[in-house]
Amino acid sequence: MISSADRAPTPLPAPDEREAATGDMPPHEFRRYGHQVVEWIAAYFARLADYPVLAQVAPGAIRQALPPPPPSRPEAMESILADVERVLMVGITHWNAPGFMAYFGLTGSGPAILAEMMAAALNVNAMLWRTSPAATELEQVTLDWLRQMLGLPQEFFGLLHDSSSGGSILAALAAAREAIPDLHIRQQGLAGRPDLPRLRFYASQEAHSSVEKAAILLGLGQEGLRKIGVDGAFRMDVGELERAIAEDLAAGLLPFAVVATAGTTSTTSVDPLPQIANLCERYGLWLHVDAAYGGCAAVVPQIRPLLSGWERADSLSINPYKWLFTTLGGSVLFTRKPNMFKSAFSLVPDYLAAGNQEGVVNLMDYSPALTHRFLALKLWMVLRYFGQQGLAARIHEHIRLAHLLAGWVDESADFERLAPTPFSTVCLRAHPAGMDDENILNSLNEAILNRINAAGRFFLSSSRLHGKYTIRVAIGSLRTTEDEVRHLWHELQQALAAQRDRPSPASPLAASQAGASPSMNRDLAYAGAGRQPASSAGADFSAGRGKEQAG
């Protein structure tokens, strides 16, 4: 029961204070600052190459530059924007930079950024058709366009999640679990059920870590995932997969799914999808294909044979923000069995009941999330702005650049590739003649990578392939040109020469002076000091609220 005290209104501020204390930013202010922010973004892109790609700050530096207490009074927008430039920009790793080659290219293209602004202004939640008919239907149309561009069958139903690792793969495995007949896991769960055999699914040792996390989240445990070995090209060993399924069945376990990968994270290898699909059909297992990166390349018709067999999957995931130039967020899940997703996730409380509406799709019924952002808007704008021909041309160019670098590596006496290059990622290491100690080689390549990242023009990442420290070069930015790739190759050679010509007691090459190749004796200059952060990107902001200004 609500008391009279609970009903008493809070005293209102004086009329002259009330206008400032309530409501949003006035339209004329929004227009002014909106123009200013767009100008800042344009200036940032114009000077992007001037920034060190990898943030050159120590841990805690940004936190220390901000005041511990929250703001108690309103602050001027000029001050807030100034702190973006003065405090935050020095701690940004620039994923949009032409030299960002550490991970799969997240190019936030112009049309995607503009779409993000519009989606934020509309701020819709397309959980039900009626809560945003346009967002719901645009998503269905846009994903069908994408399906056609990728050459996938017409029966695939599409849905957008925020990410593949946090949404699409988890949802696919939940649907696969729901598809197991007569277990009623949605209603009865997994715990305390002597009638329920232990569930098991399979992925290769090169599968993304999100697959293992999904096993944890679904209550299957890490042991619920059996990792299958790979062949010399880092593809799932299908013979080992079949033996594992047979062994688990004999041991009383219940296999229910396989997660195959089309473009693994470390090497971009593609699992033998037709053979895996055959096994899944034979044993009645759900096949999910994680094509988060490699699937994007199917917009190039000539690339599609690499992905042969993915059209037989029960579900597959593709991340347009990895290689189709949308901004971060928006993983596409395609499935030929949407009813299994609806069986796994549909739960309609009274406050969301919308009645029977013929032909209506309520997107909340097909995923664990209730909130469904207007992610389709940016994909729709990107597909229209570039078109399939434009997208294909850009992806084809990235593959060409990767093959160009791979060719230089193959021709070099001092470097070698450690994996095939089916797409646009090159896995390499320095391996000078006469140096065969793996520990020394690992230390050498780690030093080369650290030197290049500290210099500022490039940001590369590493992995380990069969225990070998591997430098990964992932080409996928709209801003990466052949000149950038040539300069990277030059820096790799310079970094190796610097390790050879300036040995210290700690240098990995100090123990391998004898027998070094002639090319390592060149005295090449190396700009090891690194780039200095670029100054203001062009916005005319006043001084902001820094830690030293907090009162």
N, C-alpha and C positions, 0 to 999 in steps of 0.2 A: 504494500500500500504506500502511495506517495504522500508524504507529509506536506503541510503547508510551507514548512521551511524549504523543502526540496523544490516547491513550486515558485519560491520567491525569486524574482529576476535579479541578475547581477546589475549593480548600479551602472548606468551608462556614462561614458565620458561626455564632457561638454561638447556642444554641437560643433565647435571649431576643431576639436580633436577627433571627432567621430569619423569624419571623412578620411583623415589620414590613417586611422586605426582599422578601417574595414575596407574590403574590396581589393581588387587586383591592381597591378601596374596599369596606369591610365594608357589608353590607346596611343596617344601622341608620344608618350615615353617609350612604349614598346616599339613603335615605328622607328624612333631615333636610335635606340640601342640595337634594334634588329639590323638596321642598316650598318651600324658600327661593327656588329659581330660578323656579318657577311663580308664586309671589307676586310676584317681581320683574317677570316678564313681564306679569302682570295690571296691576301698578302702572304699568309703562311705557306700556301701551296707554291707561290712564286719563289719563296726563299727556302723551300724544304731541303734542298741539297746543301744548304749552309749549316744545318744543324748536325752535331754528332748523332749518328743513328741510335746508338746505345746510350742511355742516360748516364752522364758522368757525375753521379752524386754518390755519397756514402749513405749507407742505411741510416735512417732516422733524420736525415737532413731536412726533408720537407716537413716532417712533423714538428721539428724544432723551429721552423720558420713560421709556424702558425700559432696563434695564441691559444693556450689551454682553455680559458673560459669561453662559453658560447656568446654570441652577440645578444645583448639585452635590448638594444635599441636598433631601429632601422638604420641601415647603412646605404650610402649613395652607390648607385650602380657603377659609377665611374671607379669607385674604390674597389668594388668586387672584381670588375674586369681587369683592373690594373694588377690585382694580385694573381689573376690567372697567368698573366705575362711574367710578372716579377718573381712569383714564388713557385708556381706549378711547372712552367715550361722547362725549367732546368732539370726537372725530374721526369720528363716525358721521354720514353723510347719511341722513336718515330716509325710506326708501322707502315705509314704511307710513303716513306722515303724510298728513292730508287735503289739505295744500297741496302735496304732491309731484305735479307735473304736467309734469315734464321729459321723461319717457319713458313708454312704455306701462306702465300701472299694475300694479305687482307687489304686490298686496295679499296678504300672508301671513295668511290667515284663520285663525280659531281652530281649526276642525277639521283644517286642513292642518298647523298647528304641533303639535297633539297627535299627529297621525299621524307626523310627523317624529321625535318623541320615541320612539314605539313602534317605528318602523322602525330607529332607531339601536340600540335595545335588542336587537332581533332580529338585526340585523347580518348579514343573509343575502345571498348572491350567487346570483342565479337564472340563472346561466350555463347550467346543465343543469336539466331538469325535476326530476331526483332531488335536486339540491342545494337545491331549495326548491319542492316541488310547489305549495304554496299561493301563493307569489309569482308563479310562472309562470301558473297558471290564473286567479288574480285579475286579472292584467294583461290576459289575453285577454278575460275577461268585462267588465272595466271599460272597455276600449277599444271593445268592441262596444256597450256602453251609450252611450258618447260618440258613436260612429258614428250610432246611432239618434237621439240628441238633435240631431245636426247635419243629419239628413236625407240622409246619404250612402248609396250602394248597399250591399247586403249582401255583395258580393264583396270589399270592402276588408278587408285583413288589417292589424292594428295592432301597433305596436311602440314602446316608449318609449326615447328617448335622453336623455342628460343635458341637451343643448341642441340647438336647431335649427342654430345657426351652427357648432357643433363636431361635430355628429353627423348630424342628419337630412338636411340638404342634401348634405353630403359623401357620405353613404351612398347617397342617391338618384342622384347623378351617377355614382358608381361602378357602381351597378346598371345605369344607362342605358348606360354604356360597355361593360359586360359583355354587354348585349343586342345589341350590334352583331354581326351574323353573321360567322363565319369569321375573326375577327381574333385570337382566343385571347390577349387582352391579359393576362388573369390569369396564364397560364403563361409567355408570352414577353415581356411588358412592352412598353414603347414605344420604348426607345432602340435605335439601330443597326439599324433595320428599314426597308430600302428599299422593301419591299412595303407599308408602312403609310402611307397618306395622312395628312396633318395633320388632326387632329380639331378640330371647331369646334362650340361651342354658343352659345346666345343668351339674353340677358336685357336688360331695359330699363335706361336710364341711372339710373332710380330704384330699381333692385334693391338689396337689402341687400349690404353689403360682403362678407358670408360667401360669397356666390356666387363672387366673384372669388378669395377665398382658397381655395375648393374647387378652382378651376382650377389654382392654384399647387400645392396638395397632391397633386392627381391627376397631376401631371407634364405638364399641358396648357399651362401657362404663362399669363400674363395675356393674351397674344395668342390663346390658345385660346378666350377668351370675347369675343364680339362684342357690344358694347353698342348697343342700338337706341334711337333717339330716342323722345320722348313727344309726345303731343298737348297741347292747351291745358289739359286736366284732369290732366296728368301720368300718363297711361296709355300703355302701349306702343303705338307706331304700327305697326299690323299690316301696312300697305302697305310700310313700310320693312323690316319683318321679312321679308316674302316676297321683296323685292328682294335683301336680304342673303343669304338662302338660295340664291337663283338665282345670284348673283354668286360665291358660294363654291363651288358645284358646278361652275360653268364654269371656275373657277380650279384645280380639281383637289382641293379640300379635301373633307372628309367631315363634313357636319353630322350631329349625332346627338341633340341634345336642345335643349329650350327651357325656361327657368325663368320662369314667369309669377308675378306677385305679386298677392295679394288683401289689400291693405292695406299700401301702401308705408310705409317708415319716416318719411320726411319729411312726406308729405301724407295717407297712408292711402288713396290712390287704388287702384282695382281695375282691373287690366289687362283688355282685352276677351277674356275667357276662351273664349266659344264660337267666336269667329273664330280665336283662336290654336289651339284644339283642332282646328278644321277643317284648318288648315295642317299641324299635326303629323301628322294622319292621312294627309293627301295626300302628304307627303314621308317618312313613316315615321319620324318623330322621337319620342323620349320626351318626354312633357310632365310636368314637375314644377311644382306650384303651391305657392309659399311663402305659406301662409295663417297664418303664425305669430301675427299679431294679428287680422286681419279674420275668420279662420275661426271664432274663438270666438263671434262675434256670431250665427252660424247657429243657436245655441240659441234665438234669437228667430225664430219661423217667418216673421214679416213681413219679416225682413232677408234671407232666403235668396235672393230674386231678384237682389240685388246680387252674389251669388256664383255665379250661373248659369253652368254650364260646368265648374265645378271637379270635378263628379262624373265628368267624362270624363278626368281626369288619370290617368297611370300611377302617380303617387305624389303625395302632398301632405303638408305638415307644418303642425302647429298647436301653439302653445305655451300650455297652460293657465295657466302662471304669468304670462302677459301679461294675461289678461282673464277667467280662470275661477277666480281666487282661490286657487290653490295656491301654495305657497312656491317659491322659485327652484329650477329643475332639474326636468326631465321634459317633453321635447318629444315630441309624438306624431307618428309617421310612419305614414301609411296608404298602402297600395299594393294594386293589383289584380294585381300580378305578384310575389308573395313568392318564387317560385322563382328569379327573377333575382337577388334579394338573397342567397339561399342559394348560388347559383352563384358570386357575387362574393366571399362572405365565409366560407363554411363550410370549416373546417380543423380536423380533430379529431386531436390527438396521442394517443398511446397512453394517457397518464395521464388523459385525459378520455373515453376510449371507454366508452360505456354500453350497447353492444349495441343490437339492434333492439327498440324498444318501440312497440307499435302505438298510433297516435293521439297520440304524445308530441311536443310542440314543445320544442326546445332553443333558447332565445332567443339564445345565442351564435352560432348559425348564420346569423343575419340581420343582423349588424352588425359593424363592425371591432373593437369592444370585447369583451374577454372578461368583464370585470366587468359585472354587470347588477344595479344596486341595486334595492331594493324601492320603486321610485318609484310603483308603482300604488296603494300603500296610501293615500297622501294624496289622490290623485285620486278613489279609491273613496269615501273618507270625505267629501270635499267634495261629490261628486255626490249622495250619500245625504243629507247634512245640509241642503243647499239644495234639492235636487230641480231638475228642469228648469224648473219654474215660478219657483222662487226665483232661479235663475241668470238666467233670461230677464228677470225683473222688474228685477234690478239692472243688467244691461247696457242694458236699455231706458231706465232712469233716467239712466245716464251719457250715452247718446245725446241724451236730452232736454236735459240740462244743457249739452252742447256746442252744440246747436242754439239754446238760449237765449242763450249767449254770442255765437254767430255772428250772431244777430239784432241784438243790441246793437251789434256791430261794424258791421254793414251799415247801421244807422240813424245811425251817428255821422258827423259831418262831419270828424273828425280821425283816424279809423282806417279800415282796409280789410282785407278778407280777400284772401289771395293764392292760395287753393286751395279747392275744394269741401270740404264736411264730410260725407262719407258715413257716418262712424261717430262717434267721440267725441273727435276731435282737431281743434283749430281752428288754422289758420295765418293769422297776422295781422301787421300792422305799423301803426305810427303814420304818417299821411300828412296833415299839416295842409295846409289850403288855401294855395295859393301857393308851396308848397315842392315842387319837382319835380327838384331835383338829386339823382341817385341816390346819390352819395357822401355827401352831407349826410344823406339819409334813412337810409342804412345806419349811419352814426355815431350818429344820433339813436336808432334802435331798439336798437342795441347798448348805448347808455347807459341806456335804459329797462329793458332786461332785467337789466343789472348792478345797477341800483338796486333792483329788485324782489327779486332773489336775495339781495342784501346785507341787505335789511330783515328777512328771516328767516321770514316766514309762508308764502312760496311759493318753489318752485324750478321755473323754466321753462327750456326749452332753445331752441336756435336752429337754423336751417338756412338754406340759400340756394336760392331758387327763381327761376330765370332771372336769377341774379346779384343778386337782392334779398335783403337781410338780413331773415329771417323769424323771428318769435317763435312758438314752438310751445306750445300748451296742450293737453296730453294728459290727459283726464279718465278715470280708470279705477279709482280707489281706492274700496273699500267705505265709507271714512270721509269721502269728499268729499260735501258737501251743497250745496243751492242757495245757502245763506248763504255758503259758501266761494267759490263762483263769483261771486256778487254782490260780495263783498269784493275778489276779484281784479280784476274790472272797474273797481272804484273805484280800486284801486292803480295800474292801468294809466293811468287818466286823471290821477291825481295825479302820477305819474312824468312824464308828458308836460308837465303844467302846471309842474312844478318845473324842467324843462329850459327852458321858455319864460320863466318869471318870474325865474329866478336865473341868467341867462347869465353865463358867464365867457369869457375869451378863447378857451378851448378848447372851449366849448360848441358843439355842432353847430347850435344854434339862433341863435347870436350873429350869424351871417351872414344870417339869414332873419327879422329882427325885423319888417320891413315886410310888411304884408299878412297877418299872422297872424289866424287865426279868432278871433272874440270869446270862444269857450269856452276859449281858451288863456290869456286874461287873468285868469282867476280866481286868487285868491291862496289856494291850497289847501295846508294843512299836510301835511308828509310826514315820516313817522317813518323817516328814513334811517339812524339809528344802528344799526338791526338789533336782533334779539332776543338776549338773553343766554341762554347754554345753561341748560336747566333743571337744578335741583339733583337730588339723589338721587331715583331713581324710586320709592323706597319701601323698598328692601331695607336691612336693618340690618347692614351689613358693617363690619368693622374696617379699619384702615388696611392698605394692601397693600404689595407689594414694589415700590417705585418706584426710579428710578435713584439717588436720593439715599440710599436705604436699602441699596443693594448694598454688601456688604463685600468 
